[in-house]
Amino acid sequence: MTRYLTQRIQSISRTLLWIIGAALIVHTSIAWGDHLPPGIQVIHVHTPAYLDRPPGSGPYSQQDIADATELAKLGDAEAQANLGIMYASRKEYQEAAYWYKQAAQAGVATAAYNLGTLYFNGQGFPQDYAKARQWFQLAANRGNKYAEFQLGMTYYTGQGVEKDPVQEMSWYQKAARQGLPAAQYNLAVIYNNGDEVKQDSVKAYAWMLLAQKGGLDASSALATIAQGMTPAQIQDAEKLSHSLASDPLPEMRQ
């Protein structure tokens, strides 16, 4: 369930590097980036008027839940999604799932993603990767970058879906375009190893640079990739990295 970055020198060896997966599946010592898959995402950047603390920072009082419930029952989709977060923080997962589903059906992509995490982790329900993938798919179709990344992982691991390297690559690309370091890291590994595409150290180094700039500890990975590159190639990768940061779409079309 982990990817490997191959060191492309005369004697090929495999160096185990961090591959982002489900937070409850893979534990590593390398710092997390700005992703949380699968885990609870907070909808609001600012504290809603009916709460005295941001969603996700519980524990919450019954009054907090009562205030959110009042809005949720009136059809406020964000309140529904945040009510799900509040219940999940209390480990009342079936209640959380109910409100996530209401919010997801109202169009909140994050709620669909969070519901997928409950099925993925087996919280409140028997673990069901197929159902998890369905909710991740809905969230990804609405542009949720965490769900896009998680779909890439499922197509790599085969959890809830047939393994499909093409789909894996496609979903990583979508998430990477939205600046998710975990997806950028995985793309770098794929380009370095030549797993689903033609091996390309320049693209591998460029995407790894972006992952590092996004907060991942990729220093050892960059060093590994660089061992098989010329100084000119590294300069090209640095230029490509700047280009991808401003407009990743041209590279995606190649």
Beta strands, then each sheet from edge to edge (+ up, - down):
strand 1: 4-7
strand 2: 13-16
sheet 1: 1+ 2-
end
